Amino acid sequence: MDLDLFLHQLHFQNDLVTPPNWEVNWDDAPLPFKIYRHLPEYRLSYDTPLTLQDQSMHEPPNLKTLGDFLWYVYGLSQFSQTAFPSSIDGESVQTLQSFRRFSPSGGGLYPSELYLYLKLDELPNGIYHYDVAHHRLLLLRKGNFDSYLSSALGNRYSLSNCFGAVIITTMFWKNFFKYHNFSYRLQGLDAGALIGQLLEVSKCFRFYPKVHFQFLDSAINHLLGLEELEESTYAVIPLSESKVAHEDARGECSAAELVKEITKIKPTHYQRSQNVLPFPEIAKLHHATLLESTGLIRGLKKCEEKFKNKPKVALPKAREITKDFAHVCQNRYSPEMDFNGQRIDQVLLASLLKESTDSYRYANDFDKEENQLPRVSIYGCFYHVDGIPNGAYRYDPTSHSLLAIKEGDFRLDLQAGMSLHNVNLHQVPICLHLVGDRTYHKAELGYRGYRIQHMEAGMLLQRLLLAASALGMNSHPLLGFDINGCDDIYELEAAQKTTIIQIPVGFHRAKSWLVGGMHS
């Protein structure tokens, strides 16, 4: 198997990576959450605040605030029931019931899981799993792991200054059962959207997170007791009550050496599927991404897109968003045929773009926050936006302006490129595309760069979704679109860039569904 060819087909010819006769066995589908058995449990309060606007009532991290934090990050927030015409006869009705969370997931399958390393007075120090189904913590491993985790992160960050860390993993089968190899793209985006939600919730709770994409995979998985080809870590995010300074790496450490420091654990869990199929292509690609030594942790050079002789459209000052963050989360969802074509004014567009990019700065293991240049950019095709000619543009956050790439109405091309016509793009005035490096920084990051790029796209995606909700609109992330066609519209191939995800944004009618909040 040629990994470069596989990733090329996964991105540009995804019909070639999924068997033409692939059928989803819904009767043997896994649960959208992991259920551990026979572990010590610590219940979290269901008395969750339904507003996060008042910043004056914050307390130091404790079990109550941690439970509220986890619920807003990844808890079951809503139960919904949607009716569809039957695919059999078109006359009878089928219903789809699902549990929703505040961050989106492809097909509502939620392949990501949350683990925590905690040092709180009310809990034994140790490693926990956030049991989403029961809103509780389950103790996997007791002890202080400051030194172990710091070493696994390359000794660039001291866990002794933190009250804990969030570890985000991916369970491969949870969406491979439906999407086959295409699930690899979804897993990175899902993890990124979850990180984006975590970073925004952290602001409300005055926590200071730092996102680590690079770490000793086997060492972290060993700490959690994971079977590496079933589930693996995608991000480690230390949490502190104040900013922790970046540290220069001290010495080199290998995963093989580190795992000897702690014993192996094998907790049991239930996932419902009886017949878990192999996924050899994803397994091989995943194996190629693993870091076995901290000497392999790399930085990234700053790179800025150059656009010569492209006219600029200056955008007006953005509107200040004052809505309660909890209200914004509760009102965010993905419309389908509900967009109504309502016109957008320049101030609304400017507010959407500026709010999304301003909130995107975050502490990470690549660059210093104050000097950060985004590695994922926002492009868009606009139609009937007041004062802006119909066409394709790139948003320049430095000058808060649009760079005109092509004039024209591209709605028909974009609609024709969709593999599933569940959104009418003719009723959408803003169709955004997130764009990244065509080589996914392979020279510096190897094959790990592909999943990191999708995670960063997912993080920006979540900021866009929340900004749209705060402005009274909503948006629907789409992966079933013609990437080559979009790259042609934006003239990206020559610039060594490519589109990653498509996001229609606009006003909409109320969705025809029954939905209720899951909180006390």
ChimeraX attribute file (.defattr): number of C-alpha atoms within 10 A of each C-alpha:
attribute: neighborCount
match mode: 1-to-1
recipient: residues
	/A:1	9
	/A:2	9
	/A:3	14
	/A:4	11
	/A:5	10
	/A:6	19
	/A:7	18
	/A:8	14
	/A:9	15
	/A:10	19
	/A:11	21
	/A:12	17
	/A:13	14
	/A:14	17
	/A:15	13
	/A:16	13
	/A:17	17
	/A:18	14
	/A:19	10
	/A:20	8
	/A:21	6
	/A:22	11
	/A:23	11
	/A:24	13
	/A:25	11
	/A:26	10
	/A:27	9
	/A:28	14
	/A:29	20
	/A:30	20
	/A:31	15
	/A:32	21
	/A:33	20
	/A:34	22
	/A:35	18
	/A:36	16
	/A:37	11
	/A:38	10
	/A:39	15
	/A:40	11
	/A:41	14
	/A:42	17
	/A:43	14
	/A:44	20
	/A:45	16
	/A:46	16
	/A:47	11
	/A:48	16
	/A:49	12
	/A:50	15
	/A:51	11
	/A:52	16
	/A:53	14
	/A:54	9
	/A:55	10
	/A:56	6
	/A:57	8
	/A:58	11
	/A:59	10
	/A:60	13
	/A:61	20
	/A:62	14
	/A:63	18
	/A:64	16
	/A:65	18
	/A:66	16
	/A:67	23
	/A:68	21
	/A:69	20
	/A:70	19
	/A:71	23
	/A:72	26
	/A:73	23
	/A:74	23
	/A:75	24
	/A:76	20
	/A:77	18
	/A:78	16
	/A:79	15
	/A:80	14
	/A:81	14
	/A:82	15
	/A:83	14
	/A:84	14
	/A:85	12
	/A:86	12
	/A:87	10
	/A:88	9
	/A:89	8
	/A:90	10
	/A:91	10
	/A:92	11
	/A:93	13
	/A:94	13
	/A:95	12
	/A:96	10
	/A:97	13
	/A:98	15
	/A:99	19
	/A:100	23
	/A:101	25
	/A:102	25
	/A:103	28
	/A:104	25
	/A:105	21
	/A:106	18
	/A:107	10
	/A:108	15
	/A:109	21
	/A:110	25
	/A:111	26
	/A:112	27
	/A:113	24
	/A:114	21
	/A:115	22
	/A:116	24
	/A:117	30
	/A:118	24
	/A:119	22
	/A:120	16
	/A:121	10
	/A:122	10
	/A:123	14
	/A:124	15
	/A:125	19
	/A:126	18
	/A:127	25
	/A:128	26
	/A:129	24
	/A:130	27
	/A:131	21
	/A:132	20
	/A:133	13
	/A:134	13
	/A:135	20
	/A:136	19
	/A:137	23
	/A:138	22
	/A:139	22
	/A:140	22
	/A:141	23
	/A:142	14
	/A:143	12
	/A:144	16
	/A:145	21
	/A:146	17
	/A:147	13
	/A:148	18
	/A:149	25
	/A:150	17
	/A:151	26
	/A:152	27
	/A:153	26
	/A:154	26
	/A:155	22
	/A:156	18
	/A:157	23
	/A:158	19
	/A:159	23
	/A:160	15
	/A:161	16
	/A:162	22
	/A:163	19
	/A:164	25
	/A:165	23
	/A:166	24
	/A:167	24
	/A:168	20
	/A:169	22
	/A:170	23
	/A:171	23
	/A:172	23
	/A:173	23
	/A:174	26
	/A:175	27
	/A:176	23
	/A:177	24
	/A:178	18
	/A:179	19
	/A:180	21
	/A:181	24
	/A:182	21
	/A:183	22
	/A:184	23
	/A:185	20
	/A:186	24
	/A:187	28
	/A:188	24
	/A:189	29
	/A:190	28
	/A:191	30
	/A:192	29
	/A:193	27
	/A:194	27
	/A:195	27
	/A:196	27
	/A:197	25
	/A:198	21
	/A:199	25
	/A:200	20
	/A:201	21
	/A:202	17
	/A:203	12
	/A:204	16
	/A:205	20
	/A:206	17
	/A:207	22
	/A:208	19
	/A:209	26
	/A:210	23
	/A:211	20
	/A:212	19
	/A:213	21
	/A:214	25
	/A:215	28
	/A:216	26
	/A:217	22
	/A:218	23
	/A:219	27
	/A:220	24
	/A:221	18
	/A:222	21
	/A:223	21
	/A:224	25
	/A:225	18
	/A:226	20
	/A:227	13
	/A:228	17
	/A:229	17
	/A:230	15
	/A:231	19
	/A:232	24
	/A:233	25
	/A:234	25
	/A:235	23
	/A:236	25
	/A:237	23
	/A:238	27
	/A:239	24
	/A:240	20
	/A:241	16
	/A:242	12
	/A:243	14
	/A:244	18
	/A:245	10
	/A:246	16
	/A:247	11
	/A:248	10
	/A:249	15
	/A:250	11
	/A:251	10
	/A:252	12
	/A:253	18
	/A:254	19
	/A:255	20
	/A:256	13
	/A:257	11
	/A:258	20
	/A:259	19
	/A:260	11
	/A:261	10
	/A:262	12
	/A:263	10
	/A:264	14
	/A:265	13
	/A:266	11
	/A:267	14
	/A:268	11
	/A:269	11
	/A:270	12
	/A:271	17
	/A:272	15
	/A:273	17
	/A:274	10
	/A:275	11
	/A:276	16
	/A:277	11
	/A:278	13
	/A:279	16
	/A:280	12
	/A:281	17
	/A:282	20
	/A:283	14
	/A:284	14
	/A:285	19
	/A:286	17
	/A:287	14
	/A:288	13
	/A:289	16
	/A:290	18
	/A:291	20
	/A:292	19
	/A:293	19
	/A:294	23
	/A:295	13
	/A:296	17
	/A:297	19
	/A:298	13
	/A:299	12
	/A:300	13
	/A:301	11
	/A:302	12
	/A:303	10
	/A:304	9
	/A:305	11
	/A:306	8
	/A:307	12
	/A:308	7
	/A:309	9
	/A:310	13
	/A:311	13
	/A:312	17
	/A:313	16
	/A:314	15
	/A:315	20
	/A:316	14
	/A:317	13
	/A:318	17
	/A:319	15
	/A:320	9
	/A:321	13
	/A:322	9
	/A:323	13
	/A:324	14
	/A:325	21
	/A:326	17
	/A:327	15
	/A:328	19
	/A:329	20
	/A:330	17
	/A:331	16
	/A:332	23
	/A:333	20
	/A:334	18
	/A:335	23
	/A:336	16
	/A:337	14
	/A:338	19
	/A:339	25
	/A:340	15
	/A:341	19
	/A:342	14
	/A:343	15
	/A:344	19
	/A:345	13
	/A:346	17
	/A:347	16
	/A:348	19
	/A:349	22
	/A:350	21
	/A:351	20
	/A:352	25
	/A:353	25
	/A:354	23
	/A:355	20
	/A:356	22
	/A:357	20
	/A:358	11
	/A:359	15
	/A:360	21
	/A:361	17
	/A:362	17
	/A:363	21
	/A:364	17
	/A:365	21
	/A:366	17
	/A:367	16
	/A:368	13
	/A:369	13
	/A:370	9
	/A:371	9
	/A:372	15
	/A:373	16
	/A:374	17
	/A:375	18
	/A:376	21
	/A:377	21
	/A:378	23
	/A:379	23
	/A:380	23
	/A:381	27
	/A:382	25
	/A:383	24
	/A:384	18
	/A:385	18
	/A:386	15
	/A:387	11
	/A:388	16
	/A:389	16
	/A:390	19
	/A:391	20
	/A:392	25
	/A:393	25
	/A:394	22
	/A:395	22
	/A:396	19
	/A:397	16
	/A:398	9
	/A:399	10
	/A:400	18
	/A:401	20
	/A:402	22
	/A:403	20
	/A:404	22
	/A:405	20
	/A:406	17
	/A:407	14
	/A:408	12
	/A:409	17
	/A:410	20
	/A:411	21
	/A:412	10
	/A:413	14
	/A:414	20
	/A:415	17
	/A:416	14
	/A:417	17
	/A:418	18
	/A:419	12
	/A:420	12
	/A:421	14
	/A:422	13
	/A:423	19
	/A:424	16
	/A:425	24
	/A:426	16
	/A:427	21
	/A:428	26
	/A:429	24
	/A:430	23
	/A:431	22
	/A:432	25
	/A:433	27
	/A:434	21
	/A:435	23
	/A:436	25
	/A:437	22
	/A:438	18
	/A:439	16
	/A:440	22
	/A:441	19
	/A:442	13
	/A:443	10
	/A:444	15
	/A:445	18
	/A:446	15
	/A:447	22
	/A:448	22
	/A:449	19
	/A:450	22
	/A:451	23
	/A:452	22
	/A:453	23
	/A:454	27
	/A:455	27
	/A:456	23
	/A:457	27
	/A:458	31
	/A:459	24
	/A:460	27
	/A:461	31
	/A:462	26
	/A:463	24
	/A:464	26
	/A:465	27
	/A:466	28
	/A:467	26
	/A:468	25
	/A:469	25
	/A:470	22
	/A:471	20
	/A:472	14
	/A:473	21
	/A:474	24
	/A:475	29
	/A:476	19
	/A:477	21
	/A:478	19
	/A:479	18
	/A:480	14
	/A:481	21
	/A:482	21
	/A:483	23
	/A:484	16
	/A:485	16
	/A:486	23
	/A:487	19
	/A:488	12
	/A:489	19
	/A:490	24
	/A:491	16
	/A:492	18
	/A:493	14
	/A:494	9
	/A:495	13
	/A:496	14
	/A:497	20
	/A:498	27
	/A:499	28
	/A:500	25
	/A:501	21
	/A:502	26
	/A:503	21
	/A:504	25
	/A:505	27
	/A:506	27
	/A:507	23
	/A:508	20
	/A:509	11
	/A:510	9
	/A:511	15
	/A:512	12
	/A:513	14
	/A:514	11
	/A:515	16
	/A:516	13
	/A:517	13
	/A:518	14
	/A:519	14
	/A:520	9
